[in-house]
Amino acid sequence: MLIGARLGSPLVLGIGQGENFLASDPGALVGQVEKVVYLSDRQMCVLSSSGWHLLDAERVAVEGACPRYRVGGQRFDKGVFDHYMLKEIYEQPEALENALRGRLADDECTASFRRA
């Protein structure tokens, strides 16, 4: 059994042929699934060998929309990595640098995340 919970960060359940996946972005599921379920904040999903189901914050079963997943014209590139998760891990330093660019105040030794 695998349990996934969403609180703030995105969580996607990918429905495949006899297998299911959890990911933070549907792009990581390209070529693996036919349908996806986007979890809402404070929802949980329970995956087992017999299937899957969604629960709300009070652990009451809820229905999940299961639209057919189409990649469309988007292209998802794993680069030199075998898996999207590895790519995300190795891209973290650059992503953090980009997020902090222009927000660090050296004279105050602090960061500002307010919108200008």
C-alpha positions in Angstrom: 0.0 0.0 0.0 1.2 3.5 -0.8 -0.4 6.7 0.6 0.1 10.1 -0.9 -1.2 13.4 0.6 -1.3 16.9 -0.9 -0.7 19.9 1.3 0.5 22.9 -0.7 2.6 21.2 -3.3 1.0 19.6 -6.3 0.3 15.9 -6.4 -0.9 13.9 -9.4 -2.1 10.3 -9.4 -1.3 8.5 -12.7 -3.6 5.6 -13.7 -1.8 3.1 -15.9 -2.5 -0.4 -17.2 -2.4 -2.5 -14.0 -0.2 0.1 -12.3 -0.5 3.5 -10.7 2.0 6.3 -10.1 2.3 9.4 -7.9 4.1 12.5 -9.2 4.4 16.2 -8.6 3.8 17.0 -12.3 2.0 15.1 -15.0 5.0 15.6 -17.3 6.8 12.9 -15.3 4.1 10.4 -16.3 4.4 10.8 -20.0 4.3 7.4 -21.7 3.4 5.6 -18.5 -0.3 6.5 -17.9 -3.5 7.0 -19.8 -5.4 9.0 -17.1 -4.5 11.3 -14.3 -6.2 12.6 -11.2 -5.2 16.0 -9.8 -5.5 15.9 -6.0 -6.9 18.9 -4.3 -5.2 20.4 -1.2 -5.7 18.2 1.9 -6.7 15.2 -0.2 -5.1 11.8 0.2 -4.9 8.9 -2.2 -4.4 5.3 -1.3 -2.9 3.0 -3.8 -2.9 -0.8 -3.4 -2.6 -3.8 -5.7 -6.4 -3.8 -6.0 -6.8 -0.2 -7.1 -6.9 3.3 -5.7 -9.2 5.7 -3.9 -9.2 9.3 -2.7 -10.0 10.6 0.8 -10.6 14.1 2.1 -9.0 15.6 5.2 -11.6 13.8 7.4 -10.7 10.5 5.7 -14.1 10.3 3.9 -14.0 8.8 0.4 -14.4 11.3 -2.4 -14.7 11.0 -6.2 -11.8 12.0 -8.3 -12.2 13.3 -11.9 -10.1 11.0 -14.1 -9.6 12.8 -17.4 -7.9 11.1 -20.3 -4.3 12.3 -20.2 -3.0 13.9 -23.4 0.4 15.3 -23.9 -0.6 17.5 -26.8 2.2 19.6 -28.4 4.2 19.7 -25.2 7.6 18.0 -25.2 9.0 16.7 -21.9 12.7 16.1 -22.0 14.6 14.0 -19.4 17.9 15.2 -20.7 20.7 12.8 -19.8 18.8 11.4 -16.8 17.0 8.0 -16.7 14.1 9.4 -14.7 12.3 12.8 -14.3 12.8 12.6 -10.5 16.6 12.5 -11.0 16.4 15.4 -13.3 14.4 17.4 -10.7 16.9 16.5 -8.0 19.9 17.6 -10.0 18.1 20.8 -11.1 17.3 21.9 -7.5 20.4 24.1 -7.0 19.7 26.1 -10.2 16.0 26.3 -9.4 16.8 27.7 -5.9 19.3 30.2 -7.4 16.6 31.4 -9.9 14.0 31.7 -7.1 16.4 33.8 -4.9 17.7 36.0 -7.8 17.0 39.6 -7.0 15.6 38.8 -3.6 18.7 38.7 -1.4 19.7 41.8 0.4 23.4 41.4 1.3 23.5 44.6 3.4 20.6 43.2 5.6 21.6 39.5 5.4 18.0 38.7 4.5 15.7 37.7 1.7 12.4 39.4 0.5 9.7 37.4 -1.0 7.1 40.1 -1.3 5.7 41.0 -4.6 6.9 44.4 -6.0 
